[in-house]
Amino acid sequence: MWRRRFNTARLTECNNAIGADGRVSLAIAPRCFLFPQPFMQNSSPSPLATRPQTRSAHDIRLLVLDIDGTIAGMSNEIRDPVKQAVKAAQAKGVQVAIATGRMYRSALRFYADLGATLPLMAYQGAFIKDPSTDQIHRHWTVPRRFVAELLDYFEQPHLRDRLSVHFYINDELYVREMSPATAEYLTRSTAQAIAVGDLRSTLDTEPTKVLALTEDSALIDEMLDSLRQRYLPAELYLTKSLATFFEATNPLVNKGTAVRYLAEDYLGLRAENVMVVGDNFNDLEMIQYAGVGVAMGNAPSAVQAAADWVAPDVEDDGVAAAIAEFLL
């Protein structure tokens, strides 16, 4: 069933909080960053009004896809049914883009597999770059003060040995040491890590994203709850892209603001011309923004509740089903 998006005006206001110099207007930001909060894990989504099912495939001009859990499952590859469905949508004039929490360099092979031509939205939208021209459209970093505070938090005695902490600086990955969790991450991301011992040695340059990994998903939830009480939404954007991944970025960053930039500022479209597909809490803002927001069948229930339509599981080629439902 279609649901009316309650937050489009506030998302626009959020983007307008950015001045020409890239600074945030704190008079606006505290209001505009509150909209993701009703969809925090373990909270119930706000009721959304319904709208008639009059959306036509001709209205959708932009399809934005997440990678992990959406177009890539256990194989870490895009399956042929999804590739063929994307090609069919492109043949009808729909442009396709990627919005991911991955490093830019890690997302490039998926970008190529899909035959995408638009700027690539990486690091939850903190870094937007066009692979064909190397033009950087956006690079919002995490304020140094908060990075140092997060590191202090992660290095508390009861947490230090349970977490693998990653700093992403200029599309390079810096770690304290090579842990088993980091090694597993590198296998899937096909990236390289630079072990520096003390991550404070990197603080002369602000990172694009801070990530903390652990096999204990309950610990990730505890950290999110704790740090969301410590930091305002206008100070840090805190989310998780997997049950075991805690992520922190600049407060202006989320996939919703990134997709809005690509759709409205870059392509001259409106939210109603956009369809997105995602599978986790870091996809909520773009699902809220888009005219058609699709959640994967493997998505948490709160993410599914925020979507217009729920596709089959990633292992059942849910993106292909969504494309067939709305675009073909």
Residue, then its C-alpha position, 0 to 999 in steps of 0.5 A: m500500500w502506498r504511504r504518504r511521505f511525512n518528511t519531504a519538507r523537512l528533508t528539504e529544510c535540512n539541505n537548506a541548512i548548508g551554507a555556500d561555505g559548506r557550514v551548517s546553520l545551527a538555527i535550522a539543523p536541530r530541527c531538520f535532523l530530527f526526522p530520522q529519529p522515529f525510525m530508530q531500531n526498536s521504535s515504532p514508525s509514525p503512522l503514515a497516511t495512505r494515497p491512491q495507487t495511481r503511480s505510473a512506471h512513467d513517473i519513475r526516472l531514477l532508481v537508486l539501489d543499496i549494495d549489501g543485502t539488496i543487490a549483493g547477498m552471500s555471494n558478494e556479487i550481483r546475480d544475473p536476474v538482477k542485472q537483467a532487470v536493471k538493464a530492462a529498466q535502463a532500456k526504458g529510460v530509467q537512470v540507475a545509481i548506487a547509494t551505499g555505506r561502502m567505501y567508494r573504491s569498494a563500490l566501483r565494481f558494482y557500479a560497473d556491473l550495473g552499467a551505471t553512469l551517475p555519480l556514486m553515493a558512498y559512505q552513506g552519502a558522505f562522499i559523492k563522486d562521478p567515476s567517469t569524470d572523477q568530479i567530487h560532488r560532496h565530501w562531508t567529514v566527521p568533525r575532529r572533536f567528535v572523532a576523538e570522543l568516539l575513540d575515547y568511548f571505543e577504548q573504554p576497558h570493557l569495549r576495547d578488546r571487543l571492537s574493531v575500529h575503522f577510520y576512513i580517510n580520503d577513501e583509505l581505511y585506517v585501523r589500530e590493528m588487523s583483527p579477525a573482524t577487520a580481515e573478514y571485512l576486507t575479504r568482502s570489501t576487497a579493500q586494503a587496511i593500513a594498521v597504525g597502532d594508535l588511531r589518534s595519529t590520524l586525527d590531523t585529517e577528519p575521516t569520512k566515516v567511523l565504523a566499529l565492528t563486533e560479532d555481538s549485535a546486542l553490543i552495537d544496539e547498546m552503543l547506539d542507544s548510549l551514543r544517541q543520548r550523548y550526541l544530538p542529531a545535529e552533531l553526529y549521524l549514528t546508524k548501523s548498516l548491518a547488525t554488527f556495524f556501528e557507523a558515525t558520519n557528519p550530521l548532514v549525511n544520510k542516504g536521504t539527503a544524498v538521493r535528494y541531491l542527486a535527484e533534485d539538484y543534479l538531475g532536476l527531478r522530484a521525489e515522486n520520480v525516484m524509486v529506491v531499494g534498501d535493506n537496513f536502518n541506514d536506508l530509512e531516510m532514502i526510503q522515506y524520501a523517495g516516491v517509491g520506497v522499497a524494503m527487501g524481505n531480509a530487512p528488519s521489520a522497522v525498515q519494512a514498516a517504513a516502505d511502500w512495498v516489500a520485495p523478496d529476499v536478496e537471495d531470491d532476487g528481490v530487486a528484480a521483483a521490485i523492478a518488474e512490479f514498478l518499472l516494467 
